[in-house]
Amino acid sequence: MLAATNVATLAYFTVLDNSVSFEDVPLSIADVTGESNENLIRKTVPVIGYLVFATGNHLLVANPLSYFNNSLDSRNQIMLTGPVPETMEDHLEFQI
């Protein structure tokens, strides 16, 4: 019985489920700023983090505490350059 439910579960998640494709799964900031980031140059990738506005710049930080206790470095933040959509202002200090 257990084997049958395992097969059914596997079939559901591999064939029937319309979940997020592997390419669209958000990366962590550490994945983007880490050692293997050369293969991401000139690519658009989804990243998950907290949106912060500081010193005139929008930042995506891995943990808001890193921002509040001044421990940001190149491994736990991404500075967003260029125009930022106005609707993003509604998400300041939230995980996006």
C-alpha positions, 0 to 999 in steps of 0.5 A: 500500500505504501509503495502505491501511494509513493508512486501516486505522489511521484506521478502527481508532482512530476506529471500533473502538478503545475507548480513553478518550473525549476528555472523560475524558482527564486534564488537566494542572494547568496546564490547570486553573489557567491562564487558561481555567479559568473554563469549568471552574468547577463541573465535575468534570474528570480531572487528572493529577499527583503526590499529596503530603501536606504541612502537613495538606493533600493536594496534587496537584502537577505535578512532585514537584521543585516540592514538594521545592525549595519552588517551588510556586505557584498554577500548578503545584499544586491543594489537595484540600479535603474528605475524601480517600478512604483509598485515596488514602494508598496513592498518596502521591508517585505520579503519579495 
